[in-house]
Amino acid sequence: MEQQEYAVGATRVAVGRPDGRTGGAGRGAADAVLAVREADSSPGCSSDSPPDRDPAGADAAAELAPEDGADGPLATGEGLSPDPGLLRLAHWFAAAAPGTADDLCTASFGLYPARHLGAPAEPADPGVSWWHGPTAHGGVTVPRARDARTDGGLRRARRDDAALPVVRSGAKPGGPGRHRKPERVRALPGTPTEPQDRSGAELPAAERRIAARLLLARPLVTASGPHADGFPLIRRHRDWLTERFDTLLGYRLVVGPWHARLCKAGLGPGAARRLEHPVTSAPFTPAGYAQLALALALLVDAPEQLPYGRLLDAMRAAAPELAAEPADLTMALAALAAWQVLGDLPSDPADADFVLTVDRELARAVPAGPPALADDAADLIRRAAEAEPATAVRRLLAETPAVLAADLPEERRAWLHEHRLSGPAALAEFLGLEAELRAEGVALLDPAAELTDLALPGAGTLAQATLLLVERLVEEVRPLPGESTDGDVPIPDALIDGVLGDITDEYGLPARYLADRTALRRDALDLLHRLGLIAPTPRTTWLLRPPAARYAPAPDLHPTPSTGRHSRPAVPPPAAGEGRRA
């Protein structure tokens, strides 16, 4: 399987943008941009074919550039009008519950990364259950000394460091960091190790896979962004990539001179995907999403140079009822800057005279869902995830950690059963993944831990504590031999608290969790939920899902009960014919 990392940024020029562009509003690529306002029923990349750009519109927008000083239109919202579809979307965000707002963002923007588990287990028969099959547990390592550990992870709370193991993160040093040097592409099995000529078959195949993985991880790639090194590969193979993404996943790929946009579909309700602040990783709130959609509604037709105060005035004028806290606005603008829709942001939020650089071309590339066709937020979430059974299942395989047959409607479950081998294999070949087939379903694994936004095992306190938590939960509650292995297993709340208490006693807690110990429980369960290893229930309890068993230390089906002071008492095994107590 090929692996590739991308360097950050691109060579900077003396004037203008890093890629040599002098501006962003309507620059080049008439065929690569979808005008939101011109196709309101199909904004962004949801249209079947992009409309022609209107040069007159660009000239009109240029006339709106500030030139009158403080007494002119730059001091007000005059001249900026919101896109109706995005304004409607902003109101839906504001009225949504937090989980629904996350699903609405996934459906309307489609800018979420793929999420896959790594650390493949030993091969096993496809009929083996995850509960009792091989595990991906990697054991532990011993640190050299206390001062040699710089990852900030867990350490047992005892003095003899050299004699004590710590949790192995399983991640590459520094994680899949953007500053790491690119790795050489591995030769495919059975091929020579000497460099292949570009005209040969191997190098183009490797380049296509690298480009496909990049697009699935980063649906919006620019020529001057952090993944600029991969952009030439996307342009070079855009015809092949366009055909494969459309055939396998029903995704539309738009490639222009300055950016590439993979238009992903929604994942339906309860997808556990959310937008986060690009620096602090704080999750977006419904108000933050509303500010994002509202700002975007104005930026799709904004001039290239836009005073910050003028944008704020236009937002207040367009939707005074959506006034939000400064933190929500700051979060929304940070996301737009991360997508390069906006250039630098003012260091002082009160600096109304700061001039924003707007890339209207990228602003129009962000929307993916058709809000004008939907009746409400729930309808948009449903519409964005609609697809024929084959496409719908392949999307889940490509985007989510694991696909369980029990979670699928009957038609999709039947397709997965019929194409149990060929369906995952086609995607695995396309994306450089490994298929793990079990009795309950299928997972496409990425041993490189690059095609994912969450990693387990991973570096840092939270990931290590979460790995310890799921290991011990599996040992405590997974079905024993002779018991049914169908479905999820309830996790008693007291068991979660007890296991986390034992972990705290053994390893201690970092400063950020000392003041609020419930935060560790919240964050660890959130990580497991987003990885699809646990699921919530209406009664605020949790269910352990079969793929969680792949993280068990070993397939010990008769475990010795934990002896930590927070652990629950040992329970005798049920007699033959008796059910297991929850």
N, C-alpha and C positions, 0 to 999 in steps of 0.2 A: 504494500500500500504506500502510495506516495505521500509525502508530507512536505509542506512548504510554509514558511513564515514570511511575513512581509515587513520591510523596513518602514519607518515612520516618515511621512511627508515626502517631499520631492525637492529637487534643486530649486532654490529660490532665485528670482530674477530681480533686477534693480528696481523695476517699477511694476505695480499691478499685483496680480495673484501669483501664487507659487508656480502655477502651471503656465504662466505667461499671459493669461487673460487680463484684460484691462478692466473688465466689469462682468457682472453676473446677470443682469436683467436682460433676458432675451438674447444672450450671446450665442450665436451658432446653433447648430443641431435643430433645424426646423422639424425634422422627423423624429426627434427624440423627446419632445416635450408635449404633454397633453394639457391644453388650456382648460383650466377648471371652469372658468366662467363660460367659455364658448360651448362646453359640453357638460352642462350642469347636471344632467341625469347620469353622466358617467365620468365623474371627475377623476383627475390623476391618471393612474395607469389602468383603470378599469375599462376603458374604451377598447373596442376591437381594433380601431385604426386611429392613429393620431391625426387631428385636424391640422390644416396648414396654419402656420403662425401668421399673424396679421402685422405687417411692418408698421402700419399706421398706428396700431395699438402701442407698439414700442415707442413710436415718436410722441404719441400723446402722453405716455407715462413719463417720458423724458421732460416734457413741459412742466410736469408737476414737481420737478426737482427744486429744492429750496434756493431762492435767489432774492427774496424780498426782506430778509432779516427778521427781527423779532416781531415786526408789525405785519408781516405777510402771512401767507397760508401755512408756513412752517410752524407757527405758534398754535395752530389748531388742527383739528382732524379734517379740515376741508380738503376735498379732492381725493380722499381715500374712501372707498365704499367696499363693504364686505361681500365676499362671495356668498350667495344665499344658501348653498348646500352646506358649506363649512360653518356658517353661522347657525344653521339648524343643528348641526352636529354638536356645536359648543353648548347649546341648550340641553341636548340629550345627555352630554357628559355631566353637566351641572346637576341634573336631576337624578343621576344614577347612583346606585349603591357602589361601594368601592370595588367589589368583585365584578359587578356588571360593567363598571367603567373600564376595568382592565380588558374585559372581553370586547368591549366596544372599540377600544384602541387597537386591539389585534385585528378586528374586522375592518376598521376604516382606514388604517395606515399600513398594516401588513409589514411592519419594519422589525419584526421580532426575529431573533437568530434561531437556528436549529439547536436542538438540545438532545444530546446523546450520552449514554453511559459509556465508560471506558473499561479498562481492566477486564479483558475477556476471560471467561472461565474455561476449564478444560472441555474439550468436545464431549458431547453426550448424545444419546439417542433423542430425536425430536419429541418422543412420547414421554420423556422424563419430566417430572414436575420441577418447577423452580424451587419448591419447598425442600425437595430431597435430592436435587441435582448437584453437580459440581459447583463450587463457589469460586469467587474471584478474589478472595481474601489474600492479601499479600504478606501477612505477618508483620513483624515489628523490626525496628532497627535500634541500635544503641548509639547515642551521641558520644562524641569524643570528650567533650567537657561542657560545662555550663556556658562558658563564654563563647563557645564555638557555635551555639545555636542562635541564629539571627532571624528565623522565620516567625517568631512570635507565637509559636504553637504551644500545645499543652506539654507540661512536664509533671511527672509525679512529684507530689509534695513531700519529698524525703531528701536527705542530705547526700546520700551516696549516689551521685549522678551516674558515675561510670558503670555501676552495676544494674542500672534500671533501664528498661526499654521505654521508648516513646512511640507514639503512633506514627507510622510511615505515611506520608502524605500521598505517595503514588504519583504526584505531579512532577514534571520536569523542573529542574532548578529555576526558580524565578517564574514558574508557571509558563503558560504559552505566551510569554511576554512579547510585546510589540518591539522591544529593543533587541531581542535575541537575533543573532545572525541567521540568515536563511540557511536551511539544511539542504543538502544534496538530495535530489530525488532518487529513491531506491529503484534499483532495477526490478522489473517484473519477473516473477518466477520463470525459470527456464530460459532467460535471455542473457546474453553476454554482459559482463560488467564494464566493458569499455564504453566510452562515450559514444552515443549514437549520432549519426548525422541528422541534421534537421529534416532532411527529406525522408528519413526513415519513419517507421511506424511508431516507435516507442516514444520519442520526444513529444510529438503532437498529442498522443494519448495522455501522457503525463501532464502536459500543459492544460488540456481540456479538463482533466479531473481537478487540478489545482484551481482553475477558474470556477468550476462548478461548486466546489467546496467553499470558495470565498464568497460567491453570491448567496449561497444558502446560509452562511454565517453572517454576512453583511449585505442585506438586500439593496442598499444604496452605496455604490462605490464611486468615488470621484477621482479625477485625474490628479488632484492635489491633496487628497486626504491621507489618513494614516495607512491606507492600503493601496496607495498609488502604484506600487510596484506590480500589483496584480492586474491593474487596469489594462495594460497593453495585451495581456493574455486574453482578457474578456473580449476586447475588440478584435483580436486576431481570429478568435474562434466563435464569434458571435452568431454566425449562421447555424453552426452545429449546436451550440448551447441553446439557441432559441428553439430549435426543433426538439431537442431532448427534454427541455423543461416543459414545453407544451405537451409533448406526447406522454411523458410519465406523470407529470404533476398538474397539468392544466395551468401552469404559470406563464404569464406573458413577460418576456424580457425585452426591455427597451434600452438600446445602446446608442449613445451619441458621442460626439467628439470629447465631451468633458465629463460625462457621468454614465453609469450603467445602473438601471433600476430593475430588479426582479420583483414583479408584482405578485406578492403572495396572497393567498386566500386566507380567510379567517379559519379558526380552529373550533368554533362553536362555543357554547357556554361552558364555564368551568375549566377553561384551558390553562389556568395558572400561569399566564404570561402577563407581565406588567412592564410599564415603562419606568425607568429609574433615572434619577439625576445623574448625569454623566460623570460627575466628580465625587459626590458624596454617596451615591448609590441609594439615596432615600427614595422610597416608592412614591410615585405620583398619586395625588389625591384626585377625587372627581373635580374639584375646583381647579387643580393644576392642569388636568386634561382640558377643561373648558377654556382656560386661558390659552393653552396651546392651539386649540382649534380656532379660537377667536383671532389670535394673532396671525395665524396662517391664512384665515379668511381675508385679511387685509393685505398680507404680503404677496399674494399671488398676482396682484396688480399694482404693487407699490413701485415707486421710482427706485433706481439703483442706490441713490444716496438719500437716506431718510432720517431726519432728526428723531432722536429717541422720544422727545416730548411729543412730537407730532403723532407717533405711533400710539402712545398712551392715550392721547386725546381722542384719536380715532377709535380706539377700543372702547373707551367710556361712552362715546357718542353712539357707537353701533349697538352696544348691549349694556346699558347702565345697570340692568338687573343682575349682570354677571360679575359685578365688582368683587374682587377677591383679596385675600391677604397678600402682602408684598412677596412672601415666600413662594406662593403659588405662581405668581408672575415670573419671579426669578427662575424658578424651576423650568417653566415653559420656554423662556428665552434661552436658557442653557441647553435645552434639547435642540432647539432650532440652530443654535451655534454649532453643536456637535454634528448636526447633519449638514452643516455649511450653508444653510439657508441664510443665516446671518454671519457677518464677520465678527470682529471683536465687539465685546459688550462693554458698557460703561462700568468702570470700577466703582463709581458712586451712583446708586440707583436714583438719586435726586438730580443727576446731571441731565437736565432736559435738552441741553444744547448738543450733547454728544451725537455725532452723525453715524448712523448704522449703515453698513454696506449690505445690500439685499441682493441675493441671487434668486431672481424671480423664476428662473428656469428650474432650480431645485425645489423652490416652494411649490411649484405646480407638479413636481414629480412625487411629492410626499403622499397625497391622498390616494388610496387604493380602492376603497369601498364606495358604493353608490348610495349616498344618503338620500338623494332625491327620490329614489325608487322605493325606499322603505317607509313603512308607516310609523315606526318608532324604533327605539334602540334595540329592543328584543328582536324585531323583524330584521333589522340590519345584521345583527349577529347571526341570525339563522340563514339569511340569504348569502352572506359572505362565505359560509361553510358548505353550501349546497354543492353537490357533485355526484356524478354517477359512482356506483360502489367501487369500481376499480380505482378511479382517481382519488376518491375520498380515503381509501385505505392506504394507498401509496403516499398520500400527503402525511398521514399520521405516522407512517413508518419513517419518512424522511425528516419530520420535524420534532417528534416526541421521543422520550426515552424508551418506551415499550408500548406495544399495542396488545391488549388483552382481548381475546375473542368475546368474553363475557360483557365487555363494555360496548360492543358494536351492535347496531341494529341487525335484524335477520339477514337482509340482503348483503350487507358488508361482511358479516360473519361467514356467510356462505362463500363469498368470493375469496376471503382469506383462507378458508379451508381448502378450496379447490386449487388455489395458486400458492399453497403454503411454501413451496420451494422456489418456484420461478418468480413470484412477485418480489419477495425480499432480495433475491439474487440479482435482479435487474438493477435495483436501486443500489445495492452494495457495490456492484461493478461501476456504476455511474459516479458514485460519491466516494469510493475508496473506503467502504465500511465493511464490517464483518457481521454476518447474520447469526443470531443466537436463537434457535428454535426450541421451544419448550411446550409442554402440554397445554399451558394456559395461553400462549401467544408467542409473539416474536419481538425481539429487540435488535435494532441495528446498532452495533457498537463501534466506537471510534477509539481504538487503543492509543492513538496519539493525543487524545484529550484536547483536540483543537476545534472540532466542530461542535462546540457546546458553549453556553454561557455560564453553566454551573458545573462544578467538578466534584466528584466524590469517588475515591479519596481526593483530598485537596489540601492545600497549604493553609495554615492559620488555625487559630483556636476553634472557631465555629465549625469548620469542616472536619477537624479531627474529633471534636466532641460529638458531632453528629454521626461520624462513622462508628465511634464507640457505642453510641446510643442504639443505632440500628442493629449492630452486631448482637447486643445483649437482648434487645427486644425479640429478635428472631430466635435466639436460644431459648427464651422463656415461653413464647406463645405459638411457635409454628406447629402444624399438625404432626402428631407422632405416627409411626407406622400403624397401619390399620385404620386410621382416621381418614375422613374425606379430605382431599386436597383441593376441592373446588372452592373458588371464591376467596374473599378476604377474611382475615382473622381479627376479632375485636382486641383492642389493647386497653386494659384497665388504666384509668388515669393514675391510680396509685402506683402502678408499675413504672409509668413514665417518670413520675416524681422520684421514685426510689432509685431508679437507674441513674438519673441525673445527679441525685445526691451522692451516690457512690462514686461517680466520675469526679464530682467536685472534691470529695474527700481524697481521692487517689491522686488527682492531678492539680488541684487548686483551680482558681479562677483568675483571669486577667482583670485589670482595674475596671474596665468598662462593664463587666458583669458583676462586680462586687457590690455596687450600689443598688443594683436591681437584678436579683437572681432569677426572677421570673422571665427576664429578657432572654436568658439562655434557653429556657424551655420554648419560648415563643419563636426565637430565631432558628433553633434546631428543627422544630416541627415544620416550620415554614419551608426550610430547605428540603426536607424529606418530601413534603407535599409537592413542591415545585418539580422535584425529580420523579414524581409518580410512584414513590415507594410507600406512601401512606395516603389515605383518603379520609376526608371529614365525614361525619354523619350529622343528621339533623339534631341529634342530642348532644352536640359539642364534644363527642368522643371521637376516637380515631380508629381506623382500620388499617392493619398491616397488609400490604399487597404482596402477591407472590414474588415479583422481582426483587423485593428486599432481601429474600433469602440468599441471593447470590453474594451478599456481603457477610454471610455468616463466617466465623473463624474456621469452622470445619463442619462437615455434615454429621455432627454428634447428635443423634436422635434420642439419646437418653442423657441429657445434660445434668450435671450436678448443680443444684440451686445455688444462686449467689449467696454469699455470706456477709456482704456489706451491711452496715447497720441500717441502711435505708431500704434494703430488699424485703420483699414480702416473704412470709414463711413458706417453707416447702409444702407442696400439695401432693399427696399420694397419687400415683397414676390411676386412671379410671379402670375399673374391672372390665373384663371382656364384655362387649355389647353395650357398655355405657357410653354416653356422649361426653365430650370434653366440656369442662366448665369454663365459662368466659371469665 
